[in-house]
Amino acid sequence: MTIATVTTDINIGPFKIPSNGQNMIMNNYAQRNNIAIQLVIPEPMMSNELATLIWLNDEFKFTKVILCSIHQLPNKKDKIENFIKYMKEVEFHFALEGING
């Protein structure tokens, strides 16, 4: 059971946040919520499918994943359905919006 953060492309919905900024935001969120991060996952540039996260879930069995924003979730219907299929047991936290579920 692993807790991870995920950095993605600089373009996140209406925001432009470089990966070091994403890390700072997620680390601050984790600290404020007493969450111990165990793994940092960099997704490839220009990718919005979170395929690396899905692939690593087989090995690490994530319990919680922190994303900088909800805008990092896949936005194509088939990609979000695939994402839900493989990640439905994981609790997601969205640092900028301050929501989780």
C-alpha positions as CSV (number, residue, x, y, z in Angstrom):
1,M,0.0,0.0,0.0
2,T,1.6,3.2,-1.2
3,I,0.9,6.9,-1.2
4,A,2.1,8.8,-4.3
5,T,2.2,12.2,-5.9
6,V,2.1,12.7,-9.6
7,T,3.6,15.5,-11.7
8,T,2.3,16.1,-15.2
9,D,2.8,18.5,-18.0
10,I,3.1,22.2,-17.2
11,N,-0.3,22.9,-18.8
12,I,-2.9,22.0,-16.2
13,G,-6.4,23.2,-17.2
14,P,-6.3,27.0,-16.8
15,F,-2.9,26.9,-15.0
16,K,0.7,26.7,-16.1
17,I,2.6,25.0,-13.2
18,P,6.1,23.5,-13.8
19,S,6.8,20.2,-12.2
20,N,8.9,21.7,-9.3
21,G,5.9,24.0,-8.5
22,Q,3.5,21.0,-8.7
23,N,5.8,19.2,-6.2
24,M,5.8,22.1,-3.8
25,I,2.0,22.4,-3.9
26,M,1.5,18.7,-3.3
27,N,4.1,18.5,-0.6
28,N,2.5,21.4,1.2
29,Y,-0.9,19.8,0.9
30,A,0.5,16.4,2.2
31,Q,2.2,18.1,5.2
32,R,-1.0,20.1,6.1
33,N,-3.0,16.9,6.0
34,N,-0.5,14.6,7.7
35,I,0.0,12.4,4.6
36,A,3.4,10.7,4.2
37,I,4.4,10.6,0.5
38,Q,6.2,7.5,-0.4
39,L,6.6,7.8,-4.2
40,V,6.8,10.6,-6.7
41,I,5.7,9.7,-10.2
42,P,6.6,11.9,-13.2
43,E,4.2,11.5,-16.1
44,P,5.6,12.2,-19.6
45,M,5.4,15.7,-21.0
46,M,2.4,16.4,-23.2
47,S,0.5,13.4,-21.6
48,N,-2.9,13.8,-19.9
49,E,-3.8,10.1,-19.6
50,L,-1.9,9.2,-16.3
51,A,-0.8,6.0,-18.0
52,T,2.3,5.8,-15.9
53,L,0.2,5.9,-12.7
54,I,-2.1,3.2,-14.0
55,W,0.8,1.0,-15.0
56,L,2.6,1.5,-11.6
57,N,-0.6,0.7,-9.7
58,D,-0.2,-3.0,-10.5
59,E,3.1,-3.0,-8.6
60,F,2.6,-0.5,-5.8
61,K,-1.1,-0.9,-5.0
62,F,-1.7,2.8,-4.3
63,T,-4.0,3.7,-1.5
64,K,-3.8,7.5,-2.0
65,V,-2.6,9.6,-4.8
66,I,-2.2,13.4,-4.7
67,L,-2.5,15.4,-7.8
68,C,-1.9,19.1,-8.0
69,S,-5.3,19.7,-9.6
70,I,-8.5,17.9,-10.7
71,H,-7.6,19.3,-14.2
72,Q,-4.9,16.6,-14.4
73,L,-7.4,13.8,-14.8
74,P,-7.8,12.4,-18.3
75,N,-10.4,14.4,-20.3
76,K,-11.3,12.0,-23.1
77,K,-14.2,9.8,-22.4
78,D,-12.5,6.5,-23.2
79,K,-9.3,7.5,-21.2
80,I,-11.3,8.5,-18.1
81,E,-13.3,5.3,-18.3
82,N,-10.0,3.3,-18.5
83,F,-8.6,5.3,-15.6
84,I,-11.6,4.6,-13.4
85,K,-11.5,0.9,-14.3
86,Y,-7.9,0.5,-13.0
87,M,-7.9,3.2,-10.2
88,K,-11.3,2.8,-8.6
89,E,-10.0,1.6,-5.3
90,V,-7.6,4.6,-4.9
91,E,-8.4,7.7,-2.8
92,F,-7.5,10.8,-4.8
93,H,-6.6,14.2,-3.4
94,F,-6.5,17.4,-5.4
95,A,-4.2,19.9,-3.7
96,L,-5.3,23.2,-5.4
97,E,-9.0,22.5,-5.0
98,G,-8.6,21.0,-1.5
99,I,-10.9,18.1,-2.3
100,N,-10.5,14.3,-2.1
101,G,-12.5,11.2,-2.7
